[in-house]
Amino acid sequence: MAWKGKKSAALNSKPKKRSNLRTRLPARLAKRPLQGYSLSAMLPNIATVLALCTGLSAIRFALQERWEWCVTAILIAGILDAIDGRLARFLGSTSRFGAELDSLSDFISFGVTPALVMYFFTLHQWGGVGWAFVLLFSVCMALRLARFNTGSIEGTSPAWAAAYSTGMPAPAAAALAISPIVLSFEWPWAFIISPLFCGTILLAVAILMISAMPIYTLKKVHIPHKFVVPFMVIIVLLTATLFSKPWLMLTLMAIGYVGTIPFSIASYRKTAREQALEMKAEKP
């Protein structure tokens, strides 16, 4: 009887070992160990990885001096970067892993790649000084992304400030950094492709990234109902111009974006004053 009792106790102890092993797994996998992640839930991360691969490919095109392909690769990386976050929110698959992956992808695609491309394009003529511009731009991008990540985690900014970006966003900074290459496609002047002009643009964009300037972010732009139809007509005209004169259109878009900075600063200050007055009025 004692032997049978020991045998039954040993048999009863086996399921407990299995349950202990299963409790070490995440709760989702412990319940459904064979299901894994759905493809739709992985689409945002796939878009982020594609943006990273496309941004890195721009360096290869720069080494081959295929500058049009180089610019196109960086622009496609920017489009994919704009899509991945919206996909994650639409599909309800936002995660801390995706946010960190997106930040690392932004640093490589928009912080390292444009700086190296500009070095291969013309800054290499300055030797160590040109490389200093590359390091400065990349470090400023890292500082800008670190500040953004810290702010998103701490959540110290008011809700109305979500319409503005503190400093120039990473994709816009990358596009402006390579703007001399785009200009050279339409106007191949010696001044545009000179290290002085390219270095000045790179330095100015680096300062804008780490500045505290409030800049409009396109993610939060809302079109009033009465302007929807005219806005769509403008989009059609811009698209037609983009296909017929792509480099000229991209140059005009870059100039237009920089031209909105004074308006965004004025709008931010006005909204901040209004919010301060409302909070003061609410206090007894």
C-alpha positions as CSV (number, residue, x, y, z in Angstrom):
1,M,0.0,0.0,0.0
2,A,2.9,2.3,0.8
3,W,4.5,1.6,-2.6
4,K,1.2,2.3,-4.4
5,G,0.9,5.6,-2.4
6,K,4.4,6.6,-3.5
7,K,3.7,5.7,-7.1
8,S,0.5,7.7,-7.2
9,A,2.2,10.6,-5.5
10,A,4.9,10.5,-8.2
11,L,2.4,10.4,-10.9
12,N,0.5,13.3,-9.4
13,S,3.7,15.3,-9.3
14,K,4.3,15.2,-13.1
15,P,1.5,17.6,-14.1
16,K,2.8,20.1,-11.5
17,K,6.2,20.2,-13.3
18,R,4.5,20.9,-16.6
19,S,2.4,23.7,-15.1
20,N,5.5,25.2,-13.5
21,L,7.2,25.3,-17.0
22,R,4.1,26.9,-18.6
23,T,4.0,29.6,-15.9
24,R,7.4,30.7,-17.0
25,L,6.0,31.6,-20.5
26,P,4.2,34.9,-21.2
27,A,0.5,34.7,-20.4
28,R,-0.5,34.9,-24.1
29,L,1.8,32.0,-25.1
30,A,0.9,29.9,-22.1
31,K,-2.7,30.0,-23.2
32,R,-2.1,29.7,-26.9
33,P,1.4,28.3,-27.4
34,L,1.1,27.5,-31.1
35,Q,-0.8,30.5,-32.3
36,G,2.0,33.2,-32.4
37,Y,1.4,36.6,-34.0
38,S,-1.0,37.3,-36.9
39,L,0.4,38.8,-40.1
40,S,-1.7,41.9,-39.7
41,A,-0.3,42.6,-36.2
42,M,3.2,42.4,-37.7
43,L,2.6,44.8,-40.6
44,P,3.8,47.9,-38.7
45,N,7.1,46.2,-37.7
46,I,7.4,44.9,-41.3
47,A,7.0,48.5,-42.6
48,T,9.6,49.7,-40.1
49,V,12.1,47.0,-41.2
50,L,11.5,47.9,-44.8
51,A,12.2,51.6,-44.0
52,L,15.4,50.6,-42.4
53,C,16.5,48.4,-45.3
54,T,15.6,51.2,-47.8
55,G,17.4,53.8,-45.9
56,L,20.6,51.7,-45.7
57,S,20.4,50.9,-49.4
58,A,20.8,54.7,-50.1
59,I,24.4,54.4,-48.8
60,R,25.0,51.7,-51.4
61,F,23.6,53.9,-54.2
62,A,25.8,56.8,-52.9
63,L,28.9,54.6,-53.2
64,Q,27.9,53.8,-56.8
65,E,27.2,57.6,-57.4
66,R,23.6,56.8,-58.4
67,W,22.3,59.9,-56.7
68,E,18.8,59.8,-58.0
69,W,18.3,56.3,-56.7
70,C,19.9,57.5,-53.4
71,V,17.5,60.3,-52.9
72,T,14.5,58.1,-53.9
73,A,15.5,55.5,-51.3
74,I,15.6,58.0,-48.5
75,L,12.2,59.5,-49.5
76,I,10.7,56.0,-49.6
77,A,12.1,55.3,-46.2
78,G,10.3,58.5,-45.0
79,I,7.0,57.4,-46.5
80,L,7.3,54.0,-44.8
81,D,8.2,55.7,-41.5
82,A,5.0,57.7,-41.8
83,I,2.9,54.6,-42.5
84,D,4.1,52.2,-39.7
85,G,2.8,54.3,-36.8
86,R,-0.6,54.8,-38.4
87,L,-0.8,51.1,-39.2
88,A,0.0,50.2,-35.6
89,R,-2.7,52.5,-34.3
90,F,-5.2,51.4,-36.9
91,L,-4.7,47.7,-36.2
92,G,-4.4,48.1,-32.4
93,S,-0.9,46.5,-32.4
94,T,1.1,49.3,-30.8
95,S,3.9,48.0,-28.5
96,R,7.0,49.2,-26.8
97,F,9.0,46.9,-29.0
98,G,7.6,48.6,-32.1
99,A,8.3,52.0,-30.7
100,E,12.0,51.2,-30.0
101,L,12.4,49.5,-33.4
102,D,11.0,52.6,-35.0
103,S,13.4,54.9,-33.1
104,L,16.4,52.8,-34.1
105,S,15.3,52.7,-37.7
106,D,14.9,56.5,-37.7
107,F,18.4,57.0,-36.4
108,I,20.0,54.9,-39.0
109,S,17.8,55.9,-42.0
110,F,17.5,59.6,-41.2
111,G,20.5,60.3,-38.9
112,V,23.3,58.2,-40.3
113,T,22.4,57.7,-44.0
114,P,21.9,61.3,-45.1
115,A,25.1,62.4,-43.4
116,L,27.1,59.7,-45.1
117,V,25.4,60.4,-48.4
118,M,26.4,64.1,-48.2
119,Y,29.9,63.1,-47.2
120,F,30.2,60.9,-50.3
121,F,28.6,63.6,-52.4
122,T,30.9,66.5,-51.7
123,L,32.0,66.8,-48.0
124,H,34.8,64.3,-48.5
125,Q,36.6,67.1,-50.2
126,W,37.1,68.7,-46.8
127,G,38.6,65.6,-45.2
128,G,38.4,65.6,-41.5
129,V,36.3,68.8,-41.4
130,G,33.7,67.3,-43.7
131,W,33.6,64.2,-41.4
132,A,33.0,66.5,-38.4
133,F,29.8,67.7,-40.1
134,V,28.7,64.0,-40.5
135,L,29.3,63.3,-36.8
136,L,27.5,66.5,-35.8
137,F,24.4,65.7,-37.8
138,S,24.2,62.1,-36.5
139,V,24.7,63.1,-32.9
140,C,22.1,65.8,-33.1
141,M,19.7,63.2,-34.6
142,A,20.4,60.9,-31.7
143,L,19.8,63.7,-29.2
144,R,16.5,64.7,-30.9
145,L,15.2,61.1,-30.9
146,A,16.3,60.6,-27.3
147,R,14.4,63.7,-26.3
148,F,11.3,62.6,-28.2
149,N,11.4,59.1,-26.6
150,T,11.8,60.6,-23.1
151,G,8.9,63.0,-23.7
152,S,6.6,60.2,-25.0
153,I,7.4,58.0,-22.0
154,E,7.0,60.7,-19.3
155,G,4.0,62.3,-21.0
156,T,4.8,65.8,-19.6
157,S,3.6,67.7,-22.7
158,P,0.0,68.9,-22.7
159,A,-2.5,67.3,-25.1
160,W,-2.8,70.4,-27.4
161,A,1.0,70.3,-27.9
162,A,0.7,67.0,-29.9
163,A,0.1,69.1,-33.0
164,Y,3.7,70.4,-32.8
165,S,7.1,68.7,-32.8
166,T,9.8,70.0,-30.6
167,G,12.6,70.5,-33.1
168,M,12.5,69.3,-36.7
169,P,11.2,65.7,-37.1
170,A,13.6,63.1,-38.3
171,P,12.2,62.4,-41.8
172,A,11.9,66.1,-42.6
173,A,15.5,66.7,-41.4
174,A,16.8,63.9,-43.6
175,A,15.0,65.3,-46.7
176,L,16.3,68.8,-46.1
177,A,19.9,67.4,-45.4
178,I,20.0,65.9,-48.9
179,S,18.3,68.9,-50.6
180,P,21.5,70.1,-52.2
181,I,21.6,66.8,-54.2
182,V,18.0,67.4,-55.3
183,L,18.9,71.0,-56.3
184,S,21.8,69.8,-58.3
185,F,19.5,67.7,-60.5
186,E,17.8,70.9,-61.8
187,W,20.6,73.4,-61.3
188,P,24.0,71.7,-61.5
189,W,25.8,74.8,-60.4
190,A,29.3,74.7,-58.8
191,F,28.0,76.6,-55.7
192,I,25.2,74.0,-55.0
193,I,27.6,71.0,-55.1
194,S,30.3,72.8,-53.1
195,P,31.2,71.6,-49.6
196,L,30.5,75.1,-48.2
197,F,26.9,75.0,-49.3
198,C,26.3,71.4,-48.4
199,G,28.0,71.8,-45.0
200,T,26.0,74.9,-44.2
201,I,22.7,73.1,-45.0
202,L,23.7,70.1,-42.8
203,L,24.7,72.3,-39.9
204,A,21.5,74.4,-40.1
205,V,19.3,71.2,-40.2
206,A,21.3,69.8,-37.2
207,I,20.6,72.9,-35.2
208,L,16.9,72.8,-36.1
209,M,16.7,69.2,-34.9
210,I,18.0,69.9,-31.4
211,S,16.3,73.3,-31.1
212,A,13.1,73.9,-29.0
213,M,11.2,75.3,-31.9
214,P,7.6,74.1,-32.2
215,I,7.2,72.9,-35.7
216,Y,3.9,71.6,-37.3
217,T,3.7,67.9,-37.5
218,L,1.7,66.5,-40.4
219,K,0.3,63.7,-38.3
220,K,-2.0,66.0,-36.4
221,V,-3.1,68.3,-39.3
222,H,-6.9,68.5,-39.7
223,I,-8.5,69.7,-42.9
224,P,-11.8,71.6,-42.4
225,H,-14.8,70.0,-44.2
226,K,-15.3,72.9,-46.5
227,F,-11.7,72.7,-47.7
228,V,-11.6,68.9,-48.4
229,V,-12.5,69.2,-52.1
230,P,-10.1,72.0,-52.8
231,F,-7.4,70.2,-50.9
232,M,-7.9,67.0,-53.0
233,V,-7.6,69.1,-56.2
234,I,-4.4,70.6,-54.9
235,I,-3.1,67.0,-54.2
236,V,-3.9,66.0,-57.8
237,L,-2.0,69.0,-59.2
238,L,1.0,68.4,-56.9
239,T,1.0,64.7,-57.9
240,A,0.9,65.6,-61.6
241,T,3.8,68.1,-61.1
242,L,5.7,65.6,-59.1
243,F,5.7,63.1,-62.0
244,S,6.5,65.6,-64.6
245,K,9.1,67.7,-62.7
246,P,9.9,65.6,-59.6
247,W,13.1,67.4,-58.4
248,L,11.7,70.9,-58.9
249,M,8.5,69.9,-57.0
250,L,10.5,68.4,-54.1
251,T,12.5,71.6,-53.9
252,L,9.4,73.7,-53.7
253,M,7.9,71.4,-51.1
254,A,11.0,71.7,-49.0
255,I,11.0,75.5,-49.2
256,G,7.3,75.5,-48.4
257,Y,7.9,73.3,-45.3
258,V,10.6,75.6,-44.0
259,G,8.4,78.6,-44.7
260,T,5.8,77.2,-42.2
261,I,8.2,77.3,-39.3
262,P,7.5,81.0,-38.4
263,F,3.7,80.3,-38.5
264,S,4.0,77.2,-36.4
265,I,6.0,79.2,-33.7
266,A,3.4,82.0,-33.7
267,S,0.5,79.5,-33.5
268,Y,2.2,77.6,-30.7
269,R,2.7,80.7,-28.6
270,K,-0.9,81.9,-29.3
271,T,-2.3,78.5,-28.2
272,A,-0.1,78.4,-25.1
273,R,-1.3,81.9,-24.1
274,E,-4.9,80.9,-24.6
275,Q,-4.5,77.7,-22.6
276,A,-2.8,79.6,-19.8
277,L,-5.7,82.1,-19.6
278,E,-8.2,79.3,-19.5
279,M,-6.4,77.6,-16.7
280,K,-6.2,80.8,-14.8
281,A,-9.9,81.5,-15.3
282,E,-10.8,78.0,-14.0
283,K,-8.9,78.5,-10.7
284,P,-11.1,79.9,-7.9
